[in-house]
């Protein structure tokens, strides 16, 4: 759980609370839409706090694919690389670009 995730939840809840307590009588369509949006953001932020890191162990791609080379003794990943295929693919492309630029 990052501090940014907690701040997003707090901000969304404060916004929803401010809108709800400012209501006087029948809310306008704009007020109702703003309240629904703030509550939706709060719910998404709360869900993100409870998300586990899935099979990848990656905060950015918790439900991404696991790199098939992870744990391969014959073709090991470089030191420091994790299980996330998306992050490892980005590292591979960056390495290929650096290699091509150095030629």
N, C-alpha and C positions, 0 to 999 in steps of 0.2 A: 504494500500500500504506500503510495507516494503522497507527499504533502500536497502536491497539485490536485490529486484526486480528492483529498479531504477538503481542500479549499473549494473545489467545484461543487461538492455536495453542500457545503455550508452556504455558499453564494446562492445556489438554486433554492435552498430551503428558506433563506432570508428573503429572497425575492418573492417566493410564493406566499410567505407569511405577510409581507408588506402589502401585497395585492389583496389577500384575503381580509386583512383587518381594515383595509381602506374601503371595502365594499359597504355601500349604504343602500339597502334596498335591492332592487333587481339589477344585477350586473349587466353592463353593456356587452355586446359581442366582442369588442376589443379586450375588455377586462377579462372576460371568460377565456378567450384565446390565450392571453398572456399568462393567466393562472395555469391553464392546462400545459402550456409550454414550460413554465417554471417547474411544475410538478413532474413532467416527463423528464426534464434534465436531472432533477433530484433523484428520480427513480433509476435512471441510467447510471448516475454517479454512484448510488448506493449499491447497485448490482456490480459495478466495476470493483468496488472495495472487496466484495466477497468472492470475486473470480479467483479460481486457483490458476496456476501457471500451466495447466494442461500438460500434455505429453511433451511439449517442446521445452518447458522450463523458461520460456521467453515472455517477458512482460509486454513486448510489442506485438507478438503473434502467439498468444497462448493456445489458440486452437489451430495453429498452422501445422504443416506437415513436419515430421521428424526426418532429418537428413539420413538417407539410407547408408551413408558412410560412417555415421556415428557409431563408434564401437567396433568398426571394422579393423581387425588387427593387420590385415594384409595391405590395406590402403587407408591408413589413419588420417583423420583430419589434423590440420595444424594445431599446435598447442594454443589453448585459450578459446577455441571454437566450441560452440555449444551444439545442442541437438536441433535447433531451429533451421529447417531447410531454407526458409526465406532469408534469414540473416546470413547464413553461410553462402547462399547464392549471391547476395549483395557483395560479400567479401570476395568471392571468386571473380565477379565482374570487375570490381575495383582493382584487384590484383592484375587481371588481364589488361586493363586499361593502362595501369602503371607500366607493365611490361611492354606494351605496344608503344607507349610514349618514350620509353628508354631506348628503343631500337634506332 
